[in-house]
Amino acid sequence: MDRYRSILAIWIARKSGQAYDAGAFWDRFAEETGVTISLNRRANFAFAFRRACRHCMVNYTEPKELGTRKYVEVFLYQAGIPLDQCLLYAQMLRRIERQYGLPDPNSDESGEELRTTMLSRPELAGHPMLHKALRGPAGAYLCEAALNSVSNPDFTGINPRLRDELARAFEHEQVRRAARPPFVRLGEDYCSLEIVGPRQDEQSFGGRTPEWRVDGQRYWVSRSDELVVPLAGQPRVTVELRGLSGGLTVLRSFVINLREREQPFMLFDYESRRLRREANGVERSWDLKSGQLLAASRNGCDSNQFRAGYRMA
């Protein structure tokens, strides 16, 4: 493990995801790898795996909630989704698609949006392994890959087991898209903020005109047009989108005052000027895709402040 850290870390994580099945692990892991890990060696094996991951990953994160199967969960945390959970995942994705629609796969935050929705589902209550997989560092990327897969007619670009389950769940069905949610954006002068209601697909509204409400103020905008509302110093803003098919409503609240935010700063995408999604609660780590960012904080845009207080992965 110490000699070939990178290749073994990837291989063991993959084999762990294949081996786990409804609680059974070590015997199946031996079948998958040809290596039997005795009971008194499992702690050392998990420690060596952690050490290899920490060495070869730029931003290694430890599992935050180890259950009773603490050694097994060390491996599954890096594996993404255990393959025995693929059926449940595909069924949940299908129910979300029928009830709300799925996020636009071309959106930079589609994976995170879908993960947030899936974590709120009652089906997860009796499936802690899938719940932890979604909350882990690979959760948003798993959801993004699933969205791209169901957007392809042959469901390519994902693990074959999950591909087959998604194909069965979405067979011969047109994927329903969710309404695009509002967001906060830097103004063109980079010194102001604005609320943006993005363009919408016709299927989300069934021929009706979208009705936006920004702090109660109504705006009717064509589906093909973008709503832009400059902000004038409000500490918080609430935005609603009404008129959706099925009587659904999109509701988002944004904390603008930096003193009231859980993280005392804002991060914006450099090209789109769009505000990035919040980190989870008050956690001191924030998983972000690579790229150029603009930062705004109470103390200005000092990058050293973020390096000292927060870890951007």
Summary of the structure (lengths in Angstrom):
residues: 313
radius of gyration: 21.8
end to end distance: 24.6
largest distance: 66.8
contacts: 859
relative contact order: 0.09
helix: 41%
strand: 18%
